[in-house]
């Protein structure tokens, strides 16, 4: 049992800015940032639930999301086209314009 | 607020790349983790949650496998597979056998 994927490759998405306690798989440094879906990696039981011995179902779609380094780090000195890819579960993503 | 373990992107020193040997107890902790996972008695996500729940000073002070064994013990307690009393008595017994700590 899996949640339906909401995003297609190329879609612009924002990582939710939330700060719940527990085992969180969206790294702090990427929350609130906007990127682009690179691919759907599959669907997996939600590790944030597995961390509490619960089944984590329905499985959550996991995406590889591409961000521009320059947008993440104010003092980034590398090339403008440099990117970083982070794997993020769907429930941490929302559509961005 | 950023949790202590979630330090990606924070300033840090160079990465130390040298290999090192593992002590016997560290190999035993690794084996314990593999066996508990294989028998469905522990999920790696529970282990991570318990490592992440360590107070910042303990997180920084403890070695890799010290964090693991601490998290394994906490997971087994949370699941009710061992009790604090059983664990405490066994730890005392081993300390006495090994000449005290």
Backbone of each chain as ProteinMPNN parsed JSONL, in Angstrom:
{"seq_chain_A": "XXXXXXXXXXXXXXXXXXXXXXXXXXXXXXXXXXXXXXXXXXXXXXXXXXXXXXXXXXXXXXXXXXXXXXXXXXXXXXXXXXXXXXXXXXXXXXXXX", "coords_chain_A": {"N_chain_A": [[0.858, -1.195, 0.0], [0.724, 2.069, -1.066], [1.128, 5.621, -0.952], [-0.207, 7.817, -3.447], [1.927, 9.149, -6.0], [2.569, 12.652, -6.101], [4.04, 14.4, -7.6], [5.731, 15.19, -10.667], [8.727, 14.478, -12.576], [10.755, 17.369, -12.979], [8.981, 19.141, -11.863], [8.476, 22.038, -9.79], [9.271, 22.315, -6.434], [8.773, 22.969, -2.927], [10.505, 22.505, 0.101], [8.933, 21.69, 3.06], [8.845, 23.913, 5.83], [9.293, 22.865, 8.77], [9.415, 21.773, 12.166], [9.299, 19.333, 13.777], [9.541, 17.161, 16.699], [11.427, 14.048, 17.041], [12.431, 11.416, 14.721], [13.626, 12.672, 11.928], [13.638, 12.875, 8.416], [14.125, 14.832, 6.562], [16.709, 16.872, 5.928], [17.88, 19.504, 8.095], [19.141, 21.704, 6.862], [17.991, 21.912, 4.388], [15.35, 22.495, 4.604], [12.613, 24.562, 3.789], [13.7, 25.364, 1.393], [13.637, 25.735, -2.221], [13.343, 23.578, -4.974], [13.803, 21.267, -7.732], [12.044, 18.471, -8.956], [13.921, 15.647, -9.564], [13.817, 12.901, -9.955], [11.51, 10.185, -9.339], [12.066, 7.978, -6.757], [10.89, 5.726, -5.826], [8.657, 4.054, -3.493], [8.485, 3.972, 0.003], [8.148, 2.504, 3.283], [7.331, 4.843, 5.813], [10.054, 6.239, 7.348], [10.002, 7.861, 9.558], [7.935, 6.98, 11.045], [8.573, 4.268, 11.331], [10.645, 4.563, 13.07], [9.439, 4.625, 15.503], [8.61, 2.078, 15.937], [6.313, 1.602, 14.49], [4.224, 0.686, 11.607], [4.499, 2.444, 9.391], [2.922, 2.836, 7.136], [0.53, 4.131, 4.737], [3.122, 3.428, 2.286], [5.495, 5.958, 1.559], [6.023, 8.056, -1.261], [9.311, 8.634, -2.455], [11.483, 11.158, -3.423], [14.152, 12.286, -5.582], [15.501, 15.361, -5.238], [16.538, 18.324, -6.804], [18.651, 21.007, -6.084], [19.865, 24.397, -6.345], [23.182, 25.133, -5.568], [23.999, 27.759, -5.035], [21.693, 28.917, -4.138], [21.352, 27.801, -1.724], [23.553, 28.279, -0.048], [24.723, 31.229, 1.175], [27.319, 32.205, 0.83], [28.413, 30.741, -1.22], [30.996, 29.729, -3.364], [31.404, 28.419, -5.725], [30.631, 27.313, -9.147], [27.844, 28.806, -10.893], [26.044, 27.009, -11.922], [26.204, 24.8, -10.309], [24.837, 22.063, -8.513], [22.938, 20.419, -5.888], [21.743, 17.284, -4.817], [19.076, 15.942, -3.032], [17.483, 13.376, -1.257], [14.12, 13.199, -0.618], [11.168, 12.689, 1.225], [7.744, 12.532, 0.115], [5.829, 13.709, 1.848], [7.119, 15.831, 2.898], [7.211, 17.728, 0.984], [5.909, 20.469, -0.963], [3.927, 21.981, -3.588], [5.645, 24.407, -5.607], [5.58, 27.596, -7.091]], "CA_chain_A": [[0.0, 0.0, 0.0], [1.563, 3.266, -1.206], [0.462, 6.884, -1.281], [-0.011, 8.144, -4.867], [2.893, 10.234, -6.224], [1.939, 13.93, -6.434], [4.937, 15.256, -8.389], [6.394, 14.638, -11.849], [10.064, 15.052, -12.784], [10.731, 18.734, -13.516], [8.086, 20.011, -11.07], [9.115, 22.862, -8.758], [8.737, 21.971, -5.113], [9.402, 23.582, -1.757], [10.564, 21.623, 1.272], [8.204, 22.321, 4.16], [9.65, 24.397, 6.948], [8.639, 22.372, 9.983], [10.438, 21.406, 13.15], [8.732, 18.421, 14.772], [10.514, 16.28, 17.358], [11.447, 12.694, 16.49], [13.448, 11.057, 13.724], [13.189, 13.413, 10.744], [14.537, 12.551, 7.315], [14.41, 16.008, 5.728], [17.765, 17.56, 6.688], [17.588, 20.864, 8.536], [19.666, 22.744, 5.966], [17.247, 21.997, 3.129], [13.947, 22.869, 4.857], [12.288, 25.912, 3.327], [14.307, 25.64, 0.079], [12.883, 25.368, -3.415], [14.129, 22.835, -5.947], [13.095, 20.662, -8.85], [12.036, 17.003, -8.874], [14.831, 15.033, -10.535], [13.19, 11.611, -10.253], [10.829, 9.441, -8.271], [12.961, 6.854, -6.419], [10.094, 4.599, -5.359], [7.878, 4.36, -2.289], [9.047, 3.209, 1.119], [7.497, 2.777, 4.57], [7.81, 6.116, 6.345], [11.037, 5.977, 8.411], [9.674, 8.654, 10.744], [7.045, 6.101, 11.81], [9.347, 3.061, 11.668], [11.5, 4.925, 14.201], [8.677, 4.385, 16.72], [8.103, 0.692, 15.864], [5.031, 1.521, 13.798], [4.465, 0.141, 10.26], [4.896, 3.451, 8.399], [2.124, 2.681, 5.916], [0.997, 3.725, 3.408], [4.491, 3.801, 1.909], [5.584, 7.333, 1.057], [6.918, 8.273, -2.393], [10.578, 9.301, -2.161], [11.988, 11.829, -4.626], [15.434, 12.975, -5.57], [15.194, 16.761, -5.554], [17.763, 19.051, -7.17], [18.681, 22.406, -5.625], [21.069, 25.144, -6.751], [24.062, 25.407, -4.423], [24.021, 29.202, -4.761], [20.483, 29.322, -3.408], [21.406, 27.23, -0.371], [24.642, 28.819, 0.761], [24.908, 32.636, 0.763], [28.707, 32.499, 0.465], [28.901, 29.691, -2.124], [31.979, 30.333, -4.29], [31.526, 27.582, -6.928], [29.947, 27.739, -10.373], [26.417, 29.114, -10.734], [25.209, 25.853, -12.302], [26.392, 23.683, -9.379], [23.599, 21.649, -7.841], [23.015, 19.357, -4.877], [20.522, 16.488, -4.865], [18.716, 15.409, -1.714], [16.31, 12.502, -1.338], [13.137, 13.746, 0.319], [9.853, 12.041, 1.164], [6.68, 13.38, -0.424], [5.084, 14.492, 2.84], [7.905, 17.027, 3.221], [7.245, 18.602, -0.192], [4.681, 21.12, -1.425], [4.18, 22.59, -4.903], [6.172, 25.776, -5.624], [5.207, 28.23, -8.36]], "C_chain_A": [[0.89, 1.24, 0.0], [0.697, 4.482, -1.456], [0.762, 7.204, -2.746], [1.029, 9.257, -5.01], [2.178, 11.51, -6.689], [2.763, 14.741, -7.418], [5.581, 14.482, -9.538], [7.808, 15.205, -11.917], [9.954, 16.43, -13.452], [9.866, 19.681, -12.705], [8.889, 20.791, -10.029], [8.454, 22.558, -7.42], [9.482, 22.745, -4.023], [9.397, 22.566, -0.615], [9.879, 22.35, 2.42], [9.165, 22.762, 5.248], [8.913, 23.998, 8.222], [9.732, 21.842, 10.895], [9.863, 20.47, 14.217], [9.839, 17.658, 15.498], [10.504, 14.916, 16.671], [12.557, 12.504, 15.482], [13.007, 11.616, 12.376], [14.174, 13.196, 9.601], [14.746, 13.689, 6.324], [15.466, 16.82, 6.471], [17.409, 19.021, 6.967], [17.97, 21.894, 7.47], [18.841, 22.911, 4.704], [15.797, 22.467, 3.349], [13.72, 24.328, 4.475], [12.849, 26.225, 1.949], [13.428, 25.134, -1.052], [13.807, 24.677, -4.407], [13.233, 22.223, -6.999], [13.168, 19.145, -8.711], [12.955, 16.45, -9.963], [14.277, 13.669, -10.946], [12.399, 11.117, -9.046], [11.68, 8.199, -8.003], [12.186, 5.598, -6.049], [9.273, 5.027, -4.165], [8.336, 3.424, -1.185], [8.249, 3.503, 2.395], [8.146, 4.004, 5.215], [8.774, 5.895, 7.52], [10.743, 6.755, 9.686], [8.71, 7.888, 11.653], [7.772, 4.818, 12.235], [10.204, 3.315, 12.901], [10.792, 4.713, 15.537], [8.027, 3.0, 16.709], [6.709, 0.596, 15.258], [5.284, 1.175, 12.334], [4.836, 1.175, 9.183], [4.144, 3.354, 7.087], [0.983, 3.697, 5.902], [2.43, 4.194, 3.142], [4.471, 5.19, 1.268], [6.49, 7.399, -0.171], [8.155, 9.055, -1.943], [11.104, 9.884, -3.466], [13.434, 12.245, -4.44], [15.155, 14.397, -6.057], [16.506, 17.516, -5.751], [17.638, 20.523, -6.776], [19.943, 23.076, -6.174], [21.887, 25.482, -5.515], [24.01, 26.878, -4.023], [22.795, 29.668, -3.98], [20.504, 28.802, -1.969], [22.398, 27.937, 0.534], [24.943, 30.245, 0.314], [26.329, 32.924, 0.286], [29.277, 31.458, -0.498], [29.773, 30.279, -3.222], [32.099, 29.549, -5.587], [30.702, 28.121, -8.088], [28.437, 27.898, -10.136], [25.551, 27.903, -11.034], [25.365, 24.672, -11.351], [25.093, 23.366, -8.643], [23.915, 20.636, -6.739], [21.688, 18.616, -4.939], [20.289, 15.84, -3.512], [17.487, 14.534, -1.885], [15.34, 12.86, -0.221], [11.792, 13.039, 0.118], [8.771, 13.054, 0.799], [6.006, 14.249, 0.632], [5.875, 15.715, 3.315], [7.893, 18.043, 2.086], [5.886, 19.233, -0.452], [4.981, 21.792, -2.764], [4.721, 24.007, -4.745], [5.937, 26.331, -7.018], [6.209, 28.232, -9.467]], "O_chain_A": [[1.691, 1.452, 0.91], [-0.349, 4.387, -2.098], [1.85, 6.904, -3.238], [1.021, 10.209, -4.23], [1.301, 11.463, -7.551], [2.245, 15.682, -8.018], [5.924, 13.307, -9.414], [8.071, 16.283, -11.385], [9.159, 16.624, -14.371], [9.996, 20.898, -12.836], [9.852, 20.278, -9.459], [7.229, 22.548, -7.303], [10.645, 23.118, -4.177], [8.411, 21.862, -0.398], [10.209, 23.498, 2.717], [10.152, 22.091, 5.549], [8.021, 24.708, 8.687], [10.83, 21.507, 10.449], [9.927, 20.767, 15.41], [10.947, 17.523, 14.978], [9.661, 14.661, 15.812], [13.491, 13.302, 15.392], [12.096, 11.071, 11.753], [15.386, 13.314, 9.781], [15.473, 13.525, 5.344], [15.177, 17.397, 7.519], [16.729, 19.676, 6.177], [17.221, 22.834, 7.206], [18.96, 23.924, 4.015], [15.101, 22.798, 2.39], [14.523, 25.205, 4.793], [12.508, 27.261, 1.378], [12.598, 24.242, -0.877], [14.923, 25.138, -4.652], [12.069, 22.595, -7.147], [14.222, 18.595, -8.388], [12.782, 16.754, -11.143], [14.265, 13.322, -12.127], [12.589, 11.562, -7.914], [11.983, 7.449, -8.931], [12.767, 4.516, -5.967], [9.195, 6.215, -3.849], [8.548, 2.233, -1.411], [7.736, 4.608, 2.572], [9.364, 4.172, 5.163], [8.357, 5.415, 8.574], [11.179, 6.365, 10.77], [8.668, 8.111, 12.863], [7.605, 4.345, 13.36], [10.462, 2.401, 13.685], [11.439, 4.629, 16.58], [7.022, 2.773, 17.383], [5.999, -0.383, 15.488], [6.403, 1.336, 11.845], [5.428, 0.813, 8.167], [4.662, 3.742, 6.04], [0.51, 4.089, 6.969], [2.889, 5.2, 3.685], [3.547, 5.54, 0.533], [7.599, 6.867, -0.147], [8.062, 10.002, -1.162], [11.164, 9.197, -4.486], [13.892, 12.518, -3.33], [14.638, 14.598, -7.155], [17.451, 17.369, -4.975], [16.652, 21.188, -7.092], [20.95, 22.418, -6.434], [21.373, 26.037, -4.544], [23.979, 27.211, -2.838], [22.839, 30.666, -3.261], [19.775, 29.294, -1.108], [22.136, 28.167, 1.715], [25.376, 30.451, -0.82], [26.532, 33.789, -0.567], [30.496, 31.305, -0.587], [29.364, 31.202, -3.927], [32.833, 29.972, -6.481], [30.153, 29.221, -8.03], [27.845, 27.218, -9.297], [24.459, 27.764, -10.483], [24.728, 23.638, -11.554], [24.36, 24.256, -8.214], [25.011, 20.078, -6.676], [20.633, 19.231, -5.093], [21.201, 15.26, -2.923], [16.547, 14.912, -2.585], [15.686, 12.828, 0.96], [11.347, 12.825, -1.01], [8.858, 14.24, 1.117], [5.648, 15.394, 0.356], [5.345, 16.543, 4.057], [8.499, 19.108, 2.205], [4.846, 18.625, -0.2], [6.128, 22.133, -3.052], [4.299, 24.731, -3.843], [6.08, 25.616, -8.01], [5.935, 28.754, -10.548]]}, "seq_chain_B": "XXXXXXXXXXXXXXXXXXXXXXXXXXXXXXXXXXXXXXXXXXXXXXXXXXXXXXXXXXXXXXXXXXXXXXXXXXXXXXXXXXXXXXXXXXXXXXXXXXXXX", "coords_chain_B": {"N_chain_B": [[14.145, 24.433, 15.984], [17.422, 23.446, 15.087], [18.268, 20.038, 15.353], [20.834, 18.518, 17.325], [22.36, 16.437, 16.077], [21.864, 16.86, 13.417], [23.716, 18.024, 11.434], [24.474, 18.627, 8.885], [25.916, 20.704, 6.441], [26.828, 22.526, 8.279], [29.651, 24.452, 9.502], [32.748, 22.689, 9.458], [35.654, 20.718, 10.266], [38.428, 19.226, 8.38], [37.838, 16.038, 6.726], [38.655, 13.054, 8.287], [40.445, 10.491, 6.911], [41.661, 8.106, 7.573], [42.017, 4.545, 8.02], [40.991, 2.288, 10.646], [41.531, -0.267, 13.126], [39.002, -2.375, 14.501], [37.859, -2.848, 17.827], [37.279, -5.877, 19.722], [34.837, -5.739, 21.146], [33.483, -3.853, 19.685], [33.036, -5.126, 17.265], [31.321, -7.049, 18.213], [29.114, -5.527, 18.926], [28.284, -4.686, 16.414], [27.606, -7.179, 15.315], [25.493, -7.875, 17.003], [23.598, -5.964, 16.332], [23.093, -6.693, 13.647], [21.984, -9.252, 14.004], [19.715, -8.715, 15.616], [18.263, -7.092, 13.859], [17.825, -8.871, 11.733], [16.12, -10.665, 12.917], [13.911, -9.167, 13.225], [13.632, -7.612, 15.488], [14.388, -5.081, 15.873], [14.51, -1.944, 14.306], [16.452, -0.128, 11.959], [15.786, 2.49, 11.887], [14.736, 2.984, 14.404], [17.018, 2.726, 15.87], [18.476, 4.885, 14.91], [16.838, 6.998, 15.766], [17.147, 6.78, 18.522], [19.878, 7.28, 18.771], [19.962, 9.882, 17.858], [18.591, 11.081, 19.868], [20.324, 11.354, 21.927], [21.844, 13.422, 24.437], [23.492, 16.475, 23.435], [26.208, 16.69, 24.437], [26.847, 14.057, 25.139], [26.494, 12.831, 22.68], [28.616, 13.925, 21.233], [30.796, 13.079, 22.744], [30.758, 10.283, 22.901], [31.932, 7.303, 21.241], [31.541, 5.923, 17.91], [30.533, 3.187, 18.032], [29.846, 3.128, 20.711], [27.682, 4.854, 20.729], [25.969, 3.297, 19.197], [25.547, 0.956, 20.852], [24.353, 2.057, 23.04], [21.989, 2.975, 21.856], [20.887, 0.578, 20.938], [20.385, -0.726, 23.377], [18.474, 1.057, 24.482], [16.416, 0.815, 22.586], [15.654, -1.876, 22.919], [14.709, -1.761, 25.515], [12.558, 0.021, 25.173], [10.928, -1.525, 23.565], [10.23, -3.453, 25.287], [11.65, -5.805, 25.465], [13.755, -6.286, 27.092], [14.147, -5.594, 30.599], [14.814, -2.688, 32.636], [15.711, -3.496, 35.095], [16.646, -6.141, 34.682], [18.729, -5.569, 32.882], [20.354, -3.853, 34.399], [21.127, -5.555, 36.512], [22.553, -7.504, 35.113], [24.632, -5.97, 34.079], [25.946, -5.24, 36.452], [26.747, -7.743, 37.318], [28.591, -8.467, 35.342], [30.484, -6.449, 35.621], [31.463, -7.092, 38.162], [32.558, -9.587, 37.655], [34.554, -8.931, 35.841], [36.274, -7.579, 37.416], [35.457, -5.115, 38.27], [34.564, -1.703, 37.425]], "CA_chain_B": [[15.584, 24.492, 16.262], [18.171, 22.327, 14.514], [18.695, 19.033, 16.326], [22.299, 18.509, 17.381], [22.97, 15.505, 15.121], [21.495, 17.24, 12.05], [24.743, 19.051, 11.272], [24.828, 18.805, 7.476], [26.008, 22.098, 6.01], [27.463, 23.365, 9.294], [31.109, 24.48, 9.342], [33.406, 21.514, 10.049], [37.053, 20.557, 9.884], [38.635, 18.258, 7.301], [37.412, 14.663, 6.979], [39.778, 12.162, 8.577], [40.196, 9.342, 6.043], [42.469, 6.919, 7.883], [41.344, 3.328, 8.474], [41.473, 1.831, 11.935], [41.03, -1.581, 13.517], [37.906, -2.362, 15.463], [38.032, -3.678, 19.017], [36.359, -7.027, 19.726], [33.496, -5.34, 21.604], [32.821, -3.108, 18.603], [32.552, -6.145, 16.32], [30.17, -7.7, 18.849], [27.968, -4.606, 18.815], [27.864, -4.766, 15.02], [26.939, -8.47, 15.143], [24.232, -7.798, 17.744], [22.7, -5.159, 15.502], [22.716, -7.495, 12.477], [21.102, -10.335, 14.45], [18.43, -8.157, 16.06], [17.543, -6.645, 12.652], [17.413, -10.048, 10.956], [14.994, -11.297, 13.612], [12.794, -8.23, 13.285], [13.484, -7.104, 16.85], [14.889, -3.704, 15.92], [14.63, -1.305, 12.987], [17.561, 0.827, 11.942], [15.21, 3.813, 12.147], [14.651, 3.123, 15.861], [18.395, 2.934, 16.318], [18.831, 6.279, 14.585], [16.096, 7.899, 16.643], [17.749, 6.762, 19.847], [21.18, 7.964, 18.695], [19.69, 11.323, 17.716], [18.021, 11.584, 21.123], [21.382, 11.547, 22.929], [22.159, 14.831, 24.697], [24.618, 16.884, 22.579], [27.555, 16.405, 24.962], [27.048, 12.607, 25.028], [26.614, 12.548, 21.24], [29.966, 14.298, 20.802], [31.816, 12.394, 23.538], [30.739, 8.836, 22.677], [32.442, 6.817, 19.96], [30.515, 5.403, 17.007], [29.87, 1.99, 18.55], [29.223, 3.451, 22.006], [26.352, 5.386, 20.397], [25.161, 2.165, 18.746], [25.125, 0.055, 21.922], [23.408, 2.827, 23.838], [20.71, 3.007, 21.136], [20.35, -0.79, 20.938], [19.829, -0.967, 24.719], [17.245, 1.843, 24.631], [15.372, 0.237, 21.732], [15.161, -3.119, 23.54], [13.904, -1.346, 26.671], [11.304, 0.604, 24.673], [10.095, -2.607, 23.028], [9.877, -4.389, 26.355], [12.359, -7.081, 25.292], [14.489, -6.438, 28.356], [13.736, -4.579, 31.574], [15.966, -1.972, 33.21], [16.218, -4.291, 36.215], [17.467, -7.226, 34.108], [19.936, -4.984, 32.293], [21.178, -3.358, 35.496], [21.708, -6.696, 37.249], [23.552, -8.144, 34.246], [25.791, -5.066, 34.008], [26.655, -5.368, 37.739], [27.361, -9.08, 37.339], [29.777, -8.449, 34.458], [31.479, -5.581, 36.267], [32.063, -7.852, 39.26], [33.356, -10.658, 37.045], [35.719, -8.347, 35.168], [37.106, -6.891, 38.396], [34.926, -3.778, 38.579], [34.891, -0.652, 36.456]], "C_chain_B": [[16.273, 23.268, 15.666], [18.525, 21.335, 15.627], [20.213, 18.859, 16.21], [22.937, 17.643, 16.296], [22.831, 15.979, 13.677], [22.43, 18.356, 11.583], [25.198, 19.239, 9.833], [24.858, 20.288, 7.126], [26.626, 23.022, 7.044], [28.975, 23.372, 9.071], [31.736, 23.282, 10.069], [34.847, 21.474, 9.573], [37.179, 19.575, 8.731], [38.167, 16.861, 7.709], [38.652, 13.798, 7.177], [39.553, 10.855, 7.826], [40.912, 8.068, 6.468], [41.6, 5.754, 8.399], [41.819, 2.998, 9.885], [40.862, 0.473, 12.244], [39.887, -1.41, 14.505], [38.247, -3.271, 16.637], [37.001, -4.804, 18.973], [34.942, -6.607, 20.137], [32.745, -4.587, 20.513], [32.262, -4.079, 17.56], [31.313, -6.849, 16.898], [28.924, -6.819, 18.767], [27.412, -4.663, 17.395], [27.069, -6.053, 14.783], [25.562, -8.47, 15.821], [23.172, -7.052, 16.928], [22.188, -5.973, 14.306], [21.709, -8.57, 12.887], [19.73, -9.813, 14.867], [17.597, -7.692, 14.868], [16.989, -7.838, 11.9], [16.204, -10.727, 11.603], [13.809, -10.352, 13.792], [12.577, -7.63, 14.667], [13.895, -5.642, 16.965], [14.952, -3.174, 14.489], [15.757, -0.292, 13.064], [17.052, 2.234, 12.242], [15.045, 4.068, 13.65], [16.032, 3.412, 16.441], [18.792, 4.396, 16.085], [18.119, 7.246, 15.514], [16.741, 7.953, 18.023], [19.14, 7.392, 19.861], [20.95, 9.48, 18.656], [19.155, 11.94, 19.006], [19.087, 11.769, 22.207], [21.572, 13.042, 23.183], [23.413, 15.224, 23.905], [25.993, 16.526, 23.14], [27.85, 14.908, 24.889], [27.261, 12.224, 23.562], [28.041, 12.823, 20.767], [31.038, 13.45, 21.489], [31.909, 10.905, 23.187], [31.303, 8.476, 21.307], [31.272, 6.23, 19.164], [29.769, 4.207, 17.614], [29.348, 2.175, 19.97], [27.823, 4.02, 21.771], [25.429, 4.244, 19.978], [24.658, 1.338, 19.925], [24.148, 0.761, 22.861], [22.022, 2.796, 23.182], [20.068, 1.623, 21.08], [19.69, -1.068, 22.289], [18.515, -0.213, 24.887], [16.101, 1.28, 23.797], [14.786, -1.02, 22.385], [14.326, -2.816, 24.784], [12.55, -0.818, 26.215], [10.369, -0.481, 24.165], [9.68, -3.618, 24.098], [10.566, -5.735, 26.236], [13.309, -7.358, 26.448], [13.943, -5.378, 29.305], [14.989, -3.89, 32.105], [16.567, -2.801, 34.339], [17.105, -5.428, 35.716], [18.808, -6.684, 33.613], [20.896, -4.516, 33.383], [21.866, -4.492, 36.258], [22.806, -7.367, 36.43], [24.818, -7.283, 34.171], [26.619, -5.172, 35.298], [27.414, -6.688, 37.8], [28.658, -9.085, 36.511], [30.876, -7.57, 35.044], [32.209, -6.327, 37.369], [33.01, -8.925, 38.713], [34.648, -10.115, 36.458], [36.576, -7.53, 36.13], [36.679, -5.461, 38.677], [35.385, -2.745, 37.579], [35.122, 0.649, 37.204]], "O_chain_B": [[15.738, 22.162, 15.743], [19.012, 21.719, 16.69], [20.793, 19.031, 15.138], [23.92, 18.041, 15.67], [23.591, 15.551, 12.808], [21.998, 19.488, 11.364], [26.188, 19.924, 9.576], [23.942, 21.035, 7.47], [26.922, 24.178, 6.74], [29.527, 22.419, 8.519], [31.302, 22.913, 11.16], [35.207, 22.124, 8.592], [36.177, 19.137, 8.167], [38.109, 16.542, 8.897], [39.571, 13.801, 6.358], [38.561, 10.171, 8.078], [40.788, 7.044, 5.796], [40.609, 5.95, 9.103], [42.921, 3.381, 10.278], [39.819, 0.105, 11.703], [39.821, -0.427, 15.244], [38.847, -4.331, 16.461], [35.985, -4.705, 18.285], [33.962, -7.064, 19.547], [31.52, -4.669, 20.424], [31.164, -3.884, 17.039], [30.384, -7.196, 16.168], [27.816, -7.314, 18.562], [26.196, -4.685, 17.204], [26.014, -6.041, 14.148], [24.593, -8.999, 15.277], [22.014, -7.463, 16.852], [20.997, -5.945, 13.993], [20.703, -8.777, 12.208], [18.705, -10.397, 14.516], [16.379, -7.869, 14.851], [15.833, -7.834, 11.476], [15.364, -11.298, 10.908], [12.821, -10.702, 14.437], [11.474, -7.188, 14.989], [13.764, -5.036, 18.029], [15.395, -3.872, 13.577], [15.987, 0.325, 14.104], [17.782, 3.067, 12.78], [15.19, 5.197, 14.119], [16.195, 4.215, 17.36], [19.368, 5.046, 16.958], [18.721, 8.205, 15.998], [16.87, 9.021, 18.621], [19.537, 7.979, 20.868], [21.642, 10.249, 19.323], [19.247, 13.149, 19.218], [18.789, 12.283, 23.286], [21.473, 13.844, 22.254], [24.305, 14.396, 23.722], [26.864, 16.096, 22.384], [28.984, 14.521, 24.606], [28.11, 11.391, 23.249], [28.606, 12.049, 19.994], [32.066, 13.138, 20.888], [32.998, 10.333, 23.175], [31.173, 9.232, 20.345], [30.167, 6.065, 19.681], [28.542, 4.207, 17.702], [28.468, 1.423, 20.389], [26.891, 3.714, 22.514], [24.256, 4.217, 20.351], [23.465, 1.044, 20.0], [23.234, 0.142, 23.405], [21.01, 2.616, 23.859], [18.846, 1.503, 21.164], [18.572, -1.582, 22.345], [17.54, -0.778, 25.381], [14.952, 1.266, 24.24], [13.569, -1.207, 22.401], [13.359, -3.519, 25.076], [11.517, -1.16, 26.791], [9.152, -0.373, 24.315], [8.883, -4.52, 23.841], [10.12, -6.711, 26.839], [13.627, -8.509, 26.746], [13.351, -4.389, 28.873], [16.088, -4.439, 32.034], [17.784, -2.813, 34.526], [18.187, -5.658, 36.256], [19.867, -7.25, 33.881], [22.102, -4.752, 33.303], [23.043, -4.395, 36.603], [23.848, -7.751, 36.961], [25.934, -7.802, 34.197], [27.849, -5.191, 35.246], [28.552, -6.754, 38.263], [29.677, -9.634, 36.929], [32.058, -7.908, 34.971], [33.428, -6.214, 37.501], [34.106, -9.137, 39.232], [35.702, -10.743, 36.557], [37.51, -6.855, 35.698], [37.438, -4.681, 39.252], [36.443, -2.876, 36.963], [35.411, 1.674, 36.586]]}, "name": "protein", "num_of_chains": 2, "seq": "XXXXXXXXXXXXXXXXXXXXXXXXXXXXXXXXXXXXXXXXXXXXXXXXXXXXXXXXXXXXXXXXXXXXXXXXXXXXXXXXXXXXXXXXXXXXXXXXXXXXXXXXXXXXXXXXXXXXXXXXXXXXXXXXXXXXXXXXXXXXXXXXXXXXXXXXXXXXXXXXXXXXXXXXXXXXXXXXXXXXXXXXXXXXXXXXXXXXXX"}
